[in-house]
């Protein structure tokens, strides 16, 4: 049996987290889209008033994976939810239950915080991840399509805002 441990990430993990983010982006064929720097991670993830957290999975003291998460809100339920932004385990450490352990810890964090749901997204071509999540009892949200505004489109919309001053 492997010696796996999950712990909250700390500021000194910023470069490790960025390395995992880059590995994940490479896997998702989007490495060029990673613009974050170590200082960006430090200033956002570990800021005093940060609204996002991270976990590190270690094997015998060496980081092998991570998860970044934050709380969202369900207006229909009137309850908090936990949203998993990223979960990644280095390829050479897959099959050791690290991903499952990270998800179990996140589920506990969600339940302890009074969350009614725990959500994440997965690329439609990532069959190994989809099969893994479904094996844990997770269900896809087939009626919902995710949307995103970013870059110039986000700035342009913000420039048109008149209601919030």
C-alpha positions in Angstrom: 0.0 0.0 0.0 1.2 3.5 -0.8 1.8 6.2 1.8 -0.6 8.9 0.6 -1.5 12.0 2.5 -3.7 14.9 1.7 -3.0 18.3 3.2 -4.1 21.9 2.7 -1.7 23.8 0.4 0.4 26.5 1.8 2.1 29.5 0.2 5.4 27.6 -0.2 3.4 25.2 -2.6 2.8 27.9 -5.2 5.5 26.7 -7.6 4.4 23.1 -7.2 0.8 24.1 -7.9 1.9 26.0 -11.0 3.8 22.9 -12.2 0.7 20.7 -11.7 -1.4 23.3 -13.5 1.1 23.3 -16.4 1.1 19.5 -16.5 -2.7 19.4 -16.5 -2.8 22.0 -19.3 -0.3 20.0 -21.3 -2.5 16.9 -20.9 -5.5 18.9 -22.0 -3.6 20.1 -25.1 -3.8 23.7 -23.9 -0.4 24.5 -22.3 0.0 27.8 -24.2 -3.1 29.1 -22.4 -1.4 29.0 -19.0 -0.6 32.6 -18.2 -0.4 32.2 -14.4 2.9 32.8 -12.6 4.1 31.7 -9.2 3.4 35.2 -7.9 -0.1 35.0 -9.3 -0.7 31.8 -7.4 0.7 33.3 -4.2 -1.3 36.5 -4.6 -4.6 34.9 -5.3 -4.7 31.4 -3.8 -2.9 32.4 -0.6 -4.1 36.0 -0.1 -5.5 36.8 3.3 -9.0 37.2 1.8 -8.7 34.4 -0.8 -11.9 32.8 -1.9 -10.2 29.7 -3.3 -8.3 26.8 -1.6 -6.1 24.0 -2.7 -5.1 20.5 -1.5 -1.9 18.7 -2.1 -1.6 14.9 -2.3 1.7 13.6 -1.2 3.3 10.2 -1.4 6.0 9.7 1.2 6.3 13.5 1.5 6.5 14.2 -2.2 3.7 16.1 -4.0 2.0 13.9 -6.6 -1.2 15.7 -7.2 -3.4 18.6 -6.3 -7.0 20.0 -6.3 -8.2 23.6 -6.4 -11.7 24.4 -5.2 -14.0 27.2 -4.1 -17.5 27.6 -2.8 -20.4 28.5 -5.0 -24.1 29.0 -4.2 -27.4 27.3 -5.3 -30.3 29.8 -5.4 -32.7 26.9 -5.7 -31.4 25.1 -2.7 -30.4 28.2 -0.7 -27.2 26.4 0.1 -23.5 26.6 -0.6 -21.9 24.2 -3.0 -18.3 23.2 -3.5 -16.8 23.6 -7.0 -13.7 21.7 -8.0 -11.8 23.8 -10.5 -8.9 21.4 -11.1 -7.8 18.0 -9.9 -4.6 16.4 -11.3 -2.4 13.5 -10.4 0.9 13.1 -12.2 0.7 10.3 -14.7 3.4 8.2 -13.0 1.4 8.2 -9.8 -2.0 7.3 -11.2 -3.6 4.1 -10.1 -2.6 4.6 -6.5 -6.0 6.0 -5.5 -4.6 9.6 -5.2 -7.5 11.1 -7.2 -10.1 9.1 -5.2 -8.5 10.3 -2.0 -8.5 13.9 -3.1 -12.2 13.6 -4.0 -13.1 12.0 -0.7 -11.4 14.8 1.2 -13.2 17.4 -0.9 -16.5 15.6 -0.3 -15.8 15.8 3.5 -14.9 19.5 3.2 -18.2 20.1 1.4 -20.3 18.1 3.9 -18.6 19.8 6.9 -19.3 23.2 5.3 -23.0 22.4 4.9 -22.8 22.2 1.1 -25.6 20.4 -0.7 -23.6 19.6 -3.8 -20.1 19.1 -5.1 -19.5 19.8 -8.7 -16.9 19.9 -11.4 -16.5 19.8 -15.2 -14.6 17.4 -17.4 -13.6 17.6 -21.0 -15.9 15.5 -23.2 -13.0 13.6 -24.7 -11.4 12.7 -21.4 -12.9 9.2 -21.2 -10.6 7.9 -18.4 -11.7 10.8 -16.1 -15.3 10.4 -17.1 -15.2 6.6 -16.3 -13.4 7.3 -13.0 -16.0 9.9 -11.9 -18.9 7.7 -12.9 -17.3 4.7 -11.0 -17.6 6.9 -7.8 -21.3 7.6 -8.4 -21.0 11.0 -10.0 -23.5 11.9 -12.7 -23.0 14.2 -15.7 -25.3 17.2 -16.0 -26.6 16.4 -19.4 -29.1 19.3 -19.6 -26.5 22.1 -18.8 -24.0 23.6 -21.1 -21.1 25.6 -19.6 -20.4 29.1 -20.9 -17.6 31.5 -20.2 -16.7 35.1 -20.9 -13.0 36.0 -20.9 -10.4 38.3 -22.3 -11.7 41.1 -24.6 -15.3 39.8 -24.6 -15.4 40.1 -20.8 -13.8 43.6 -20.8 -16.2 44.8 -23.5 -19.2 43.6 -21.5 -17.9 45.2 -18.3 -17.4 48.5 -20.2 -21.1 48.5 -21.1 -22.2 48.1 -17.5 -24.3 50.9 -16.2 -26.1 49.4 -13.3 -23.3 49.0 -10.8 -21.4 52.0 -9.7 
